[in-house]
Structures are given as structure tokens and as C-alpha cells.
Amino acid sequence: RLRWHVQETGAGPTALLLHGSGAATHSWAGLLPRLAPHFRLLAPDLPGHGFTGTPSGFRLSLDDMARDLGALLAAENVAPDLVVGHSAGAAIAARMAAAGIITPKLIVSLNGAFLPFPGLAGKLFPGMAKLIFLNPLAPRLFALRAADRSVVDRLIRSTGSRPEATQVEGYARLIRTPGHVAGALGMMANWDLEPLQADLRRLATPLVLIACENDLAIPPSVADAVARLAPYAQVVHVPHLGHLGHEEDPAQFGELITTAARAHGLL
């Protein structure tokens, strides 16, 4: 059994919000009040992240997370009409839909991390994460390092984003928690996106790919490549903002999401 932290608010068609790796439900703080008038919102912390427990055996792969989230939704008798996923959360949403775990009418990806890192980085990064993850001292060392606020500020800036100080502090608190760091490292160490490309080719769910032009973590070219794979995909490019664009400008992203929902008959 897995103990989950889930935030729920709003009324209307059900929308599931899936944050990215290393984040938690605090990532949706600006969007929740803008979407709540239109949707019943469910925002869980992913396994190993935030206040959600870590599965036994550190089952933190893409397939594991998709299955665990499916079990949560089944236990709560929830069938989402809309899924909004940020970064790795978008990949989880696509995997769940392709596998028939969920049957939403629409998936909205916010700077979705659908494709492996290109070239040598794609081979080295998961291995490096696994080596760090296997070191039992690594999460505590990361947490201690995060006591220096400038470290967290530099990490956030490296994504091309400039969110408000309260959002940065949310990440600082997470990174100062060894259990959360261990979950994020475990997710990165077990992440394999190669099979997802086949899932995208057969994805029957409409997919709106919102891509920020200043995203230094997942370049907008990824969204363009995914749109060429998925049969029912469209790309919306957003200028200026970075990987955490929905945190930098939640008003704009709230409008983009509700506009997409209306276009697909959800509102």
C-alpha cells in the first residue's frame, strides 16, 4: 500500500494534475485558483515526492508510476476527463492513456519531457543518477547543500524560469528533505522514455503541447517532434517563459488550458 498526498478543489469536469520530477503539488499553487471555477481538480504528489510515500523497492519507473496512479484513481473511483502534466508528469499521462489506464478526453502537456536526452547525454544521465541514487549518503548531502538558498536559485534559473520567491522557497524546502531527494533521484535513475515513442504513435487522446520558448531544460523542439509522432497533437508556443512557465505566469497558462478544454468540448 502507498500513502498518497492529494489536493482536491473545484467543481466541474475532473482534471488530474501531474507535476514533474523533483517537484510536488506546490507547483500548481498559482494555477489551482484559476482552474477551480471550471474543473474538479485532483493534484497528487507523485510517488517518492513531497508528502506521498515511496513504494517498496523504489518502484519509480514510468510504468510503475503509471500503474500506481491508476490504482489511486481506481480506489477513489475517479476517471479524469482532462489530464494536465508538467515535464515528466506529461509523459506519465501519455503512458497511462496509451495503456488504457485512463481514458481522458484531452491531455495538456506543459513543457512535456517525452523524449530521451539526445546523444551521449541520453546514455550517461540515467546511469549517473543511478550511481548517485545507490549511494545512501547522497540524498542527505543534497539536502544539506540546499540549505544554501543560492544553490536552489541557480538550479531554478538553469531551467530558464524566474518564478516568484514563494515558489522558489517551495523547491528549497523539498530539496532540504532527504526522502524527497531520494524519490527524485530514484525516478531519474529508473526513467526510460524509449518505449514511450511507440505509445505516442498510437495515442488516441488529443494532445495539446504547450512549449515555452525559453525552456532550457526541455527545448520547445521536443514538442514539435512529439507532434510529428502523435496523431492528434497540436503545439502552442509561449514566448519568453522557461521550464516552469506555469509558475511564472499562471494566469496565461490557466487561460491556455481552459481554451484547450473548450475547444475539445470539456467546458
N, C-alpha and C positions, 0 to 999 in steps of 0.2 A: 504493500500500500504506500501511496505517496501523498504527503500532506501538501496541499496547494494553498497559495495565497492568490485570491481572485478579487478584483474590484468590480462592482456592478453598479450601474446607474442608468438613468434614462428610460425611455419608453418608445416602442415602435418596432420595426423590423430588427431582428437580432444581429448585432455586429460583434465579431470576435476580433480583438486587437492583440497582435503578437509582436512583442518587442524584439530587438536584435540581440546578438551575443554581447555579453558584458553589461547589458542594461537591465532594467526592471520596469515595473509599471509606472515609476516616476516619469518615464519618457513620454507618457501620454498626458501629463498634467495640464498642458495648455490646450490639448485637443478635446479632452473629455467634456468640458462645459460647452464647447461649440458643437459637438456631435450629439450630446444627450437629448436636446429637444427633438431629434429626428430618429434616434435609434435606442434600443435597449443594448447597452454596451457591457461586454464581458472582457476584462483585461487581466489575464493571469500572469504571474511571474513564471517564466519558463523553468523547467526542472533544473535544479542546481543554482538558480539565480534568485536574488532578492530574498524573499521570505518563503519561497517554495523549497521543499526538501530536495535532497539529492537521491536519485534512485539507487537501489542497491547495485553494487558492481559498476557504478558510474555509467549507467546506460544513457549516454548523452549524444548519440549519433543522430543524424537527420531522421532515419526510420524510427529510432527509439522515441524521439520526441514527438513525432507524428502519432505514433501509437498511444503514447501516454496522454497526449492531449485529446485524442479520440476517446480514450477511456474516461477522462474527466467529463467531456461533453455528454457521453452516454449516461454516466452516473447522474448528471444534472438534468438529463432529458432536454438537452439544448441542441438545436440544429441551426447553425448560423446561416443567415441569408447573405451576409456580407462578411468578408474577412479583410482586414487591413493589416498588412505585415510590413514591418520596417527591417531592412537589411536581411539578416538570416531568418527573421520571422516571416518574410515573404516567401523564402524557399520552403519553409515548413508548411505554409499554407498551400503552396502548389503541390507539394508532395502529398498532403492529406487529400486534396481534391483529386489528384491523378489516381490515388489508390482507392478512391471511393469511401474514405473515412468520413468525409463531409461532402455535401453537395450544395455549395453556396451558389447564388445567382451571379456573384461578382467577387473577384479578388482585386484589391487595390494594393499595389506594391509601392512602397516608399523607399527609393534607392535600394532596390532588392539585390541581395547577394546570391545570384542564381548560378554563376559560372565560376569554375576554379580559377585561381590566380594563374596568369599566363606564364609559360616557360618554366624556368628553373624554380621560381618562387612557388609555383603550384606544387612542386615536389618537396621543396625544403620546408615550407611553412608548417604543414601538419606534423612533420617529423620533429621539428624543433619544439612545437607546442607539446607534443607527446613527451619528449625528454624533460621539459620543464614540469609538466604535469606529474610525471613519475617521481620527481624529487619532492618528498614530503615537506621540505622546508620552503619550497618556492611560494606557495600561497601566503605564508606569513611574511616572507621577505617582501613580496609585492605590497602587502597590506602596510607594512612598516614604511616602505618607500612612499606610499600615498599620503603619509602624514604631512609630507611637504606639498602644500597646495600648488606650488608652481609645476610640480610633476604632472598633476591632473590637468592643469591649464594647458600645458604643452601637448598632452595627449589629445585633448578635445580640439585644440587648434590644428593638430595634424590631420583632422578629418575635413578641414575646410570650413568648419562651423564656428559661430560665435554666439552660443546660447546665453541666456541670462544667468547671472551669478547663482540664483537659486537652483537652476538645473545643473550647473557645474558642481555645486555642493552635493547634489544627489548622487552624482557619479563618484565624488570623493568619498562619500560615506560607504558606497558599495565597495569600492576598491580597498577601503580600510577594513573590510570584513573578509577574513581568510576563507570562510566557507564559500562565499560568493566568487572569490577569485578562483578557487579550486573548481567550481562549477563551470566558469567561463573557460578556463584552460582545458578542462575535460571536454567541453563542447568543441573547442577548436581542434583538439587532438584527435577527435573521432569524426570530424566533419569530412564527408566525401560527397562532392557535388556532381561527379561524373554521371551517375545514373539519372540525375535529375534532368539532364538534357533530353533523354528519351521521354521522360514524363511530360516535359514541356511540349514536345511534338504531338502528344496525344491528349493534351489538356483541353477538355471540352468547355471549361468555365471561362467566360470572358475575363480578360486580364488587362487592367489599366496600370501602366508602368509610369509612375511619376519619378522623374530623374532630375536631380539638381545639378546645374552646370558647374558649380564649384566643389562638387564632391571629390575629395582627394582620397577617399577610401574605396568607393565603388564608382568608377568613372561612368558618366552617362552613356558611353558607348556600350556598356553592358546591357542597358535597357533596349538599345537599338538592336543588339544581337539577339536578345530574347524575343523581341517582336518578330524577328525573322524565323524563329523556331515555333513559337506558339501560334496556333491557327486563329485565335480570336483575341489578339493582343493589339493594344494601341499605346503609343508613348506620348507623355506630356512632359515637355522640358520646362524646367523652372530656372530662371536666371539667378545668378548671384549667390544663392544659398548653398550650403555644404551638406555633408552626410546626415547631419541632424537638422535638416531643414524644417521638419515638422515641429521641432522645439524652438527654432529661431523665429518662425512665422506661423504659429498655429492657426491664425485667422485665415491666411491664404490656403493652408492645407485643409482646414475644415471646409472651406468653400469648394476646393477641388474634389474632395471626397463626396460631398453631398451632390455636387453637379454630376459626378460619375454615377452615383446611385440613382439619381432621377433619370439619367439617360438610359439606364438599364431597368427601369420600371420598379425600383425599390421604394421610391417616395412619390 
